[in-house]
């Protein structure tokens, strides 16, 4: 491990080569693994689709046969000859011969019909088109006497039947025969299907070479299956815990590893039988071996090609960087960075050009930082001077306030009290920051003074979210904007004006808006004012503001210095309609709801 770390640490070429080879090989290996899995899934899915198509074909064959047999049974029940023979009290040889000939003609050319038996209820002999010697058939009424009261017919399990032709396995459709006039039971009808004919049809339907198809009755007993599976045994006798078949059709997996099998099933709608296809998983696993070998060869070739190509490209890319590193290594750190020769116009050449620009840019940025710090200190000193100058006046006004209260002159006391609070906030022990609630209260003191000075001239409203009141902000930002709205917008118009302060959280922080419905500004005046605010500090004429005055430019400058270049003032105005001044400051609450330190280094 140490040797590998040393080998990687010596050269960027080694790191890039190893990194790119790994990052390229991982997707290739993943693609190969994904391709093999997709091929395996497609092979299995193809086997399932083919198997389900086979089950549908067998279902169509069985449906045709079942419907034919059931229609034949209905025809026999209503036949006049059958009805006459069953209603007569004694056996009539002529009638019996007529019925036998009729049954023989009816079963002619239908190889799946083994025998047709008409059995009277009395002592008369049963009639069949093939002489019946013996049968294992047991009617359902032996177990459920009133079965035919609820069901018109019954399909039996597989049983043996002996005739003059020999013994064979049959499946019987049994149903009672009732008289057509009185609807009274007069006999029973059995139509025997040759199980061997159906089994031969099923054995021709091979699923993936060694797969096979089963036909089950409603109790999951085997009706038709391969030779090594006995009829009348249930499917669970061969596949324990196979589970129930849910839905009309579907598939499931049975077993694990080498013994895993795919079970397909489809329930017949015409009779309560089920078609079940069983496919050993080894059938499509053998097909997957071909895809596995093909994928392994393709991935190996791709990996070798990628390694060779990566090593060649890394060599071409890192050679110019190695020359640049050697040049910088031999440079003296005590001297200014020398300009490097540019030999190419690619990314490495652009890097050298950027390096040459960097040295001159560093000197320029250093000068700008010094100037910015100087302007910030100047603004802070200006704000401090504004705070200190009214100190004597504040103490004097406090005395006047108490004298006015003693003389019960409420109007003077209110005005002097607001002015005192206004000056108290301005001093604020030299602090630069306050809460939003304090800033709004400071504006209200100013407004109270101006309302007494200019009665019935303007209204004032504050619409700031209460959740922002405990947030901190740079002080003395809103009052100069309200003063500007009143002096230049409201007092110059006729009638009662309105000044509103809005405060809300926005994705970029907290946005304040001071809006008035005064006389507004002309487009030329607005454009000139916006140019004054967007001018670079170095290009501005350094003018001292009058004492006690906070103009738009001063507020704009303080916002830029304390909150960055994105926090300046935005001014919107329509002549004759009013003016809106906006600015946005950072939100000082962190994700946990506690106040964070986003106020810069000037906050005490």
C-alpha positions in Angstrom: 0.0 0.0 0.0 2.8 2.4 0.9 4.6 1.6 -2.4 1.3 2.4 -4.3 0.9 5.7 -2.4 4.5 6.7 -3.3 4.0 5.8 -6.9 0.8 7.8 -7.1 2.3 10.8 -5.2 5.3 11.2 -7.6 3.4 12.0 -10.8 0.0 13.5 -11.8 0.3 11.2 -14.8 0.1 8.1 -12.6 -2.9 9.5 -10.7 -4.8 10.4 -13.9 -3.9 7.1 -15.6 -5.1 5.0 -12.6 -8.2 7.2 -12.1 -9.4 7.2 -15.7 -8.7 3.5 -16.1 -10.8 2.7 -13.0 -13.6 5.1 -13.9 -13.7 3.6 -17.4 -13.5 0.0 -16.4 -16.3 0.2 -13.8 -18.9 1.3 -16.3 -17.6 -1.3 -18.8 -17.9 -4.1 -16.2 -21.3 -2.7 -15.1 -22.4 -2.6 -18.7 -21.3 -6.2 -19.2 -23.0 -7.4 -16.1 -26.1 -5.4 -17.0 -26.1 -6.9 -20.6 -25.8 -10.4 -19.3 -28.6 -9.9 -16.8 -30.8 -8.4 -19.5 -30.0 -11.3 -21.8 -30.8 -13.8 -19.0 -34.0 -12.0 -18.2 -35.0 -11.8 -21.9 -34.3 -15.5 -22.3 -36.5 -16.4 -19.4 -39.2 -13.9 -20.5 -39.1 -15.4 -24.0 -39.6 -18.9 -22.5 -42.6 -17.6 -20.5 -44.2 -15.9 -23.5 -43.7 -19.0 -25.7 -45.1 -21.2 -22.9 -48.1 -19.0 -22.3 -48.9 -19.1 -26.1 -48.7 -22.9 -25.9 -51.2 -22.9 -23.0 -53.5 -20.6 -24.9 -53.5 -23.0 -27.9 -54.2 -25.9 -25.7 -57.0 -23.9 -24.0 -58.6 -23.2 -27.4 -58.4 -26.9 -28.3 -60.0 -28.0 -24.9 -62.6 -25.2 -25.1 -63.7 -26.4 -28.5 -63.9 -30.0 -27.3 -65.7 -29.2 -24.0 -68.3 -26.9 -25.7 -68.8 -29.6 -28.4 -69.4 -32.2 -25.7 -71.7 -30.0 -23.7 -73.8 -29.0 -26.8 -74.0 -32.7 -27.7 -75.3 -33.5 -24.2 -78.0 -30.9 -24.5 -79.0 -32.3 -27.9 -79.2 -35.9 -26.5 -81.3 -34.8 -23.6 -83.9 -33.3 -25.8 -83.9 -36.0 -28.5 -87.3 -37.7 -29.0 -85.9 -41.2 -29.2 -84.0 -40.8 -26.0 -87.0 -39.3 -24.2 -89.3 -42.0 -25.5 -87.0 -44.8 -24.4 -86.5 -43.4 -20.9 -90.2 -42.7 -20.4 -91.3 -46.2 -21.4 -91.8 -48.6 -18.6 -90.2 -51.7 -20.3 -87.3 -52.2 -22.5 -88.1 -51.9 -26.2 -85.5 -53.5 -28.5 -86.5 -51.4 -31.5 -86.2 -48.2 -29.5 -82.9 -49.4 -28.0 -81.5 -50.2 -31.4 -82.6 -46.8 -32.7 -80.9 -44.9 -29.9 -77.7 -47.0 -30.2 -77.5 -46.1 -33.9 -78.2 -42.5 -33.1 -75.4 -42.5 -30.5 -73.0 -44.2 -32.9 -73.7 -41.6 -35.7 -73.3 -38.8 -33.2 -69.9 -40.0 -32.0 -68.7 -40.8 -35.5 -65.5 -38.9 -36.6 -64.9 -37.5 -33.0 -61.9 -39.4 -31.9 -61.9 -37.9 -28.4 -65.3 -39.5 -27.6 -64.7 -42.9 -26.0 -68.3 -43.8 -25.2 -71.8 -42.3 -24.7 -74.0 -43.9 -22.1 -77.8 -43.3 -21.5 -78.8 -44.8 -18.2 -82.5 -45.1 -17.2 -83.6 -44.6 -13.6 -85.6 -47.9 -13.6 -84.6 -51.5 -14.2 -84.2 -51.0 -17.9 -80.8 -51.7 -19.4 -78.5 -48.7 -20.1 -77.7 -47.9 -23.7 -74.2 -47.1 -25.0 -72.8 -47.0 -28.5 -69.9 -49.2 -27.3 -70.8 -52.2 -25.1 -69.9 -51.4 -21.5 -68.3 -54.3 -19.6 -67.1 -52.5 -16.4 -66.5 -48.9 -15.2 -64.9 -47.2 -12.2 -67.2 -44.3 -12.7 -68.8 -43.0 -9.5 -71.3 -40.2 -9.8 -71.0 -37.1 -7.7 -74.4 -37.8 -6.1 -72.9 -40.6 -4.1 -71.0 -37.9 -2.1 -73.4 -35.0 -2.6 -76.9 -36.2 -3.2 -78.4 -32.9 -4.1 -75.5 -31.8 -6.3 -77.6 -31.6 -9.5 -80.1 -29.4 -7.8 -77.4 -26.7 -7.7 -75.4 -27.6 -10.8 -76.6 -28.7 -14.3 -73.6 -30.9 -15.1 -70.4 -32.5 -13.6 -67.0 -33.3 -15.0 -65.5 -36.4 -13.3 -61.9 -37.2 -12.5 -60.0 -39.7 -14.6 -61.2 -43.3 -14.3 -61.0 -46.6 -16.2 -63.7 -48.1 -18.4 -63.8 -51.6 -19.9 -65.6 -52.2 -23.3 -65.4 -54.9 -25.9 -62.5 -52.9 -27.4 -60.5 -53.1 -24.2 -59.7 -50.8 -21.2 -59.0 -47.1 -21.4 -58.9 -44.0 -19.2 -61.8 -41.6 -19.7 -63.1 -38.3 -18.3 -66.8 -38.2 -18.0 -69.3 -35.4 -18.5 -72.4 -36.5 -16.4 -75.7 -34.8 -16.2 -79.3 -35.8 -15.3 -81.9 -36.3 -18.0 -85.4 -34.8 -17.3 -88.6 -35.3 -19.2 -89.3 -32.5 -21.6 -93.0 -32.4 -20.6 -93.0 -32.7 -16.8 -89.3 -31.8 -16.1 -89.0 -34.9 -13.9 -85.7 -36.9 -13.7 -86.0 -39.9 -16.0 -82.3 -40.9 -16.4 -78.6 -40.0 -16.5 -76.3 -39.2 -19.4 -72.6 -39.9 -19.5 -70.3 -38.8 -22.3 -66.8 -40.3 -21.9 -63.7 -38.5 -23.3 -60.7 -40.5 -24.2 -57.9 -39.4 -21.9 -55.3 -40.8 -24.3 -56.4 -38.6 -27.2 -56.1 -35.5 -25.0 -52.8 -36.6 -23.5 -51.4 -37.2 -27.0 -52.3 -33.6 -27.9 -50.6 -32.3 -24.8 -47.4 -34.3 -25.4 -47.0 -32.6 -28.7 -46.8 -29.3 -26.9 -43.2 -29.3 -25.7 -42.0 -26.4 -23.6 -38.3 -25.7 -24.1 -37.2 -29.3 -25.0 -37.7 -30.9 -21.5 -40.7 -28.8 -20.4 -44.2 -30.3 -20.3 -47.8 -29.3 -19.8 -50.3 -30.6 -17.3 -54.1 -30.5 -17.2 -55.6 -30.3 -13.7 -59.2 -30.5 -12.5 -60.7 -28.1 -10.0 -59.1 -30.0 -7.1 -55.6 -29.8 -8.7 -55.7 -33.5 -9.6 -53.8 -34.5 -12.7 -56.0 -35.2 -15.7 -53.3 -35.2 -18.3 -49.6 -35.2 -17.9 -46.3 -36.9 -18.9 -46.1 -40.7 -18.7 -44.1 -40.6 -15.4 -46.9 -38.7 -13.6 -49.9 -40.6 -12.4 -53.4 -39.3 -13.0 -55.7 -38.4 -10.1 -52.7 -37.4 -8.0 -52.5 -33.8 -7.0 -49.8 -31.4 -8.2 -48.6 -31.0 -4.6 -47.7 -34.7 -4.5 -45.0 -34.0 -7.0 -44.2 -30.4 -6.0 -44.8 -29.9 -2.3 -45.7 -26.4 -1.0 -46.2 -25.1 -4.6 -48.8 -22.6 -3.3 -52.0 -21.4 -4.8 -52.6 -20.1 -8.4 -53.7 -16.5 -8.1 -55.6 -14.8 -10.8 -56.7 -16.2 -14.2 -53.1 -16.7 -15.5 -49.6 -16.0 -14.4 -46.2 -17.5 -13.5 -44.2 -18.4 -10.4 -40.8 -19.9 -9.5 -40.5 -23.2 -7.7 -37.4 -24.6 -6.1 -33.8 -23.2 -6.0 -30.5 -23.4 -7.8 -30.3 -26.5 -10.1 -33.9 -27.7 -9.2 -35.5 -24.3 -9.9 -38.5 -24.5 -12.3 -40.7 -21.9 -13.9 -44.4 -22.7 -13.4 -46.9 -21.2 -15.9 -50.6 -21.5 -15.3 -53.9 -20.6 -17.0 -57.4 -21.2 -15.7 -60.0 -22.3 -18.3 -63.2 -20.2 -18.3 -65.5 -22.9 -19.8 -64.7 -25.6 -17.2 -62.9 -25.6 -13.8 -59.7 -27.0 -15.2 -56.2 -25.5 -15.2 -53.4 -25.7 -17.7 -50.0 -25.8 -16.1 -46.7 -25.6 -17.9 -43.4 -26.6 -16.1 -40.1 -25.4 -17.6 -36.8 -26.4 -15.9 -34.6 -23.4 -15.4 -31.6 -25.4 -16.9 -33.2 -25.1 -20.3 -32.6 -21.3 -20.6 -29.5 -21.4 -18.4 -27.7 -23.3 -21.1 -28.7 -20.5 -23.5 -27.3 -17.9 -21.1 -23.8 -19.5 -21.1 -23.4 -18.4 -24.7 -24.3 -14.8 -23.8 -22.0 -15.0 -20.8 -19.0 -16.0 -22.9 -19.8 -13.4 -25.6 -20.1 -10.6 -22.9 -16.8 -11.6 -21.3 -14.9 -11.5 -24.6 -16.4 -8.1 -25.5 -15.7 -6.6 -22.1 -12.1 -7.9 -22.1 -11.4 -6.4 -25.6 -12.9 -3.1 -24.6 -10.9 -2.9 -21.3 -7.6 -3.6 -23.2 -8.4 -1.0 -25.8 -9.4 1.6 -23.1 -6.1 1.1 -21.1 -3.9 1.6 -24.2 -5.9 4.6 -25.3 -5.9 6.2 -21.9 -2.1 5.8 -21.4 -1.5 7.4 -24.8 -3.8 10.4 -24.2 -2.5 11.0 -20.7 1.0 11.1 -22.0 0.0 13.7 -24.6 -1.8 15.8 -22.0 0.6 15.8 -19.1 3.8 16.5 -21.1 3.1 20.3 -21.3 2.0 20.4 -17.7 5.2 18.7 -16.6 7.2 21.4 -18.4 5.1 24.1 -16.7 5.6 22.5 -13.3 9.4 22.3 -13.8 9.5 26.0 -14.8 7.5 27.1 -11.7 9.6 25.0 -9.4 12.8 26.8 -10.5 11.3 30.2 -10.0 12.3 32.3 -6.9 9.4 32.9 -4.4 11.0 36.3 -3.3 10.8 37.8 -6.8 7.7 38.7 -8.8 6.3 35.9 -10.8 7.8 36.0 -14.3 5.8 35.8 -17.5 5.8 32.4 -19.0 6.1 31.7 -22.8 2.9 30.6 -24.5 3.5 27.9 -27.1 0.0 26.5 -27.6 -3.6 27.8 -27.7 -5.2 24.7 -26.0 -6.2 24.5 -22.4 -2.6 24.4 -21.2 -1.8 27.5 -23.2 -4.9 29.2 -21.8 -3.7 28.2 -18.3 -0.3 30.0 -18.9 -2.1 33.1 -20.3 -4.3 33.2 -17.1 -1.2 32.7 -15.0 0.5 35.7 -16.7 -2.6 37.8 -16.1 -2.7 36.7 -12.4 0.4 38.6 -11.3 -0.9 41.9 -12.6 -4.3 41.3 -11.3 -3.0 40.6 -7.8 -1.4 44.0 -7.6 -4.6 45.7 -8.9 -6.8 43.8 -6.4 -4.4 44.7 -3.6 -4.9 48.4 -4.4 -8.7 48.0 -4.6 -8.8 46.3 -1.2 -6.9 49.1 0.4 -9.1 51.7 -1.1 -12.3 49.8 -0.1 -11.1 49.6 3.5 -10.3 53.3 3.4 -13.8 54.1 2.2 -15.4 51.9 4.8 -13.5 53.5 7.6 -14.5 56.9 6.2 -18.2 56.0 6.1 -18.0 54.6 9.7 -16.3 57.8 10.9 -19.0 59.8 9.2 -21.7 57.9 10.9 -19.9 58.2 14.2 -19.6 62.0 13.7 -23.3 62.2 13.0 -24.0 60.3 16.3 -21.6 62.5 18.4 -22.6 65.9 17.1 -26.2 65.9 18.5 -25.1 64.6 21.9 -25.3 68.0 23.6 -28.6 68.7 21.9 -30.0 65.3 23.1 -29.3 66.2 26.8 -30.8 69.6 26.3 -34.0 68.2 24.7 -34.4 65.8 27.6 -34.6 68.7 30.0 -37.1 70.5 27.7 -39.2 67.3 27.6 -39.6 67.2 31.4 -40.3 71.0 31.6 -43.1 70.5 29.0 -44.6 67.7 31.0 -44.5 69.8 34.2 -46.3 72.6 32.4 -48.8 70.0 30.9 -48.0 70.9 27.3 -48.5 67.5 25.9 -47.9 68.4 22.2 -44.5 69.9 23.0 -43.7 67.0 25.3 -44.6 64.4 22.6 -42.5 66.1 19.9 -39.5 66.6 22.2 -39.8 63.0 23.5 -39.8 61.6 20.0 -36.8 63.8 19.1 -35.0 62.6 22.2 -35.7 58.9 21.4 -34.6 59.6 17.8 -31.3 61.0 19.0 -30.9 58.3 21.6 -31.1 55.6 18.9 -28.6 57.6 16.8 -26.1 57.5 19.5 -26.7 53.8 20.5 -23.3 53.6 22.3 -21.5 53.7 18.9 -23.0 50.3 17.8 -23.5 49.8 14.1 -26.3 47.1 14.3 -29.7 46.9 15.9 -32.8 44.8 15.7 -35.4 45.4 12.9 -37.9 46.3 15.6 -35.5 49.1 16.9 -35.0 50.4 13.4 -38.7 50.6 12.8 -39.2 52.3 16.2 -36.6 54.8 15.2 -38.4 55.6 12.0 -41.7 56.0 13.9 -40.0 58.6 16.2 -38.9 60.5 13.1 -42.4 60.3 11.6 -44.0 61.5 14.8 -41.9 64.6 14.7 -42.7 65.3 11.1 -46.4 64.8 11.6 -46.5 67.5 14.2 -44.4 69.7 11.9 -46.6 68.9 8.9 -50.1 68.1 10.2 -52.6 66.4 7.8 -49.9 66.1 5.1 -49.1 62.4 5.1 -49.9 59.0 6.6 -47.4 56.3 7.6 -47.8 52.5 7.7 -45.4 49.6 8.5 -46.0 46.2 7.0 -43.2 44.0 8.3 -43.5 40.3 9.2 -43.5 40.0 13.0 -41.1 37.0 12.7 -38.4 39.5 11.5 -38.5 41.8 14.4 -35.7 40.1 16.3 -33.4 39.9 13.3 -30.4 42.3 13.3 -29.6 44.8 10.6 -27.3 47.8 10.0 -29.0 50.7 11.7 -30.0 54.1 10.2 -31.0 52.6 6.8 -34.8 53.0 6.7 -35.1 56.6 8.3 -33.1 58.3 5.5 -35.3 56.6 2.9 -38.5 57.7 4.6 -37.0 61.2 4.9 -36.2 61.2 1.2 -39.8 60.1 0.4 -41.3 62.8 2.6 -39.2 65.7 1.4 -39.0 65.0 -2.3 -42.2 63.1 -2.9 -45.0 63.8 -0.4 -44.4 67.5 0.6 -44.3 68.5 -3.1 -47.7 67.1 -3.9 -51.2 68.3 -3.1 -53.4 66.6 -0.5 -52.7 63.7 1.9 -49.8 61.4 0.9 -48.9 57.9 2.1 -45.5 56.4 3.0 -45.3 52.6 3.6 -42.5 50.3 4.7 -42.6 46.7 3.7 -40.4 43.9 5.1 -40.5 40.3 4.1 -38.3 37.2 3.7 -37.2 36.3 0.2 -35.0 33.6 -1.2 -32.0 36.0 -1.2 -32.5 37.2 2.5 -34.7 40.0 3.9 -36.1 42.6 1.5 -37.2 46.1 2.6 -39.3 48.5 0.5 -40.0 52.1 1.2 -42.9 53.2 -1.0 -44.7 56.6 -1.4 -47.4 58.0 -3.6 -45.7 61.4 -4.1 -44.8 63.2 -7.3 -42.3 60.6 -8.4 -39.4 61.3 -10.8 -39.1 61.9 -14.5 -37.3 59.3 -16.5 -34.2 61.5 -16.9 -34.0 62.2 -13.2 -34.5 58.5 -12.4 -31.8 57.5 -14.9 -29.3 60.1 -13.5 -30.0 58.9 -9.9 -29.4 55.2 -10.8 -26.2 56.1 -12.5 -25.0 57.9 -9.4 -25.7 54.8 -7.4 -24.1 52.4 -9.8 -20.9 54.4 -10.3 -17.7 52.7 -9.1 -16.4 54.2 -5.8 -13.1 55.2 -7.4 -15.0 57.3 -9.9 -17.2 59.0 -7.5 -16.4 62.5 -6.4 -15.6 62.4 -2.7 -18.1 64.9 -1.3 -18.8 65.4 2.4 -22.5 65.1 3.2 -24.1 67.8 5.3 -24.3 67.2 9.0 -27.4 65.3 10.1 -28.2 64.2 6.5 -28.4 60.7 5.2 -28.9 60.8 1.4 -29.6 57.9 -0.9 -25.9 57.7 -1.9 -24.7 57.4 1.7 -27.2 54.6 2.5 -26.2 52.8 -0.8 -22.5 53.1 0.1 -23.1 51.7 3.6 -25.1 48.8 2.3 -22.3 47.9 -0.2 -19.5 48.2 2.4 -21.3 46.1 5.1 -23.3 43.6 3.1 -21.5 43.3 -0.3 -22.1 44.4 -3.8 -25.5 42.7 -4.1 -27.1 44.7 -1.3 -27.3 48.1 -2.9 -30.4 50.2 -3.4 -32.9 49.7 -6.2 -35.1 52.6 -7.2 -38.3 52.5 -9.2 -40.3 55.6 -9.9 -43.2 56.8 -12.1 -43.7 60.5 -12.6 -46.9 61.6 -10.9 -47.5 58.2 -9.3 -44.8 57.7 -6.7 -41.4 56.1 -5.9 -40.3 52.7 -4.5 -36.8 52.2 -3.0 -35.7 48.6 -2.3 -32.8 46.8 -0.7 -32.0 43.3 0.5 -29.9 42.2 3.4 -28.8 38.7 4.5 -31.0 36.7 6.7 -29.2 36.3 10.0 -31.2 33.3 11.1 -29.5 29.9 10.5 -31.4 26.6 9.6 -32.1 25.9 13.3 -33.8 29.2 13.8 -30.9 30.7 15.8 -29.2 33.9 14.9 -26.1 33.5 12.9 -23.1 35.8 12.4 -23.7 37.3 9.0 -23.2 40.9 9.9 -19.5 41.3 9.1 -16.6 42.3 11.3 -18.0 45.7 12.2 -20.6 44.4 14.7 -19.3 44.8 18.3 
